[in-house]
Each structure stands twice: as C-alpha cells, then as structure tokens.
Amino acid sequence: MNDVESFKKQFASAKSSVEISGFIITPEMEDLIFREATGTITFEEFIREAKLLVKKAGENSEGV
C-alpha cells in the first residue's frame, strides 16, 4: 500500500468517526484536506481555503 492509499484509508476511518458525531465532511472539505496532506498546497493555503469554506457554509445556512 502506498502513502496515498494509506492516507485515504486512514481518512475514511476518521471521516466515519466525525460523521458518527453528527458532523458532515463535504466533498470540498475532503479535497482540501487531501491537497494539504499530499503537499499540493501549503498549510497556510489550507488555512486560508478552510476559512473560505467556513464562511461559505455560514452564508448558506443563514435563515435556516
């Protein structure tokens, strides 16, 4: 098993645990996490994009 396959297996387990707790991991979140974990983006870019996702989620949930 290579590093990417190992990461995906570990991520699937972590995602299941988070979702059991009632949280949702969106495809956008998964992509962002994978890009940071594989070095495609820096941690600083990860933080910046994560903040944008949070802001977007907050805007989408207003009035619910």
C-alpha positions, 0 to 999 in steps of 0.5 A: 500500500502506498502513502496515498492509499494509506492516507485515504484509508486512514481518512475514511476511518476518521471521516466515519468517526466525525460523521458518527458525531453528527458532523458532515465532511463535504466533498470540498472539505475532503479535497482540501484536506487531501491537497494539504496532506499530499503537499499540493498546497501549503498549510497556510493555503489550507488555512486560508481555503478552510476559512473560505469554506467556513464562511461559505457554509455560514452564508448558506445556512443563514435563515435556516 
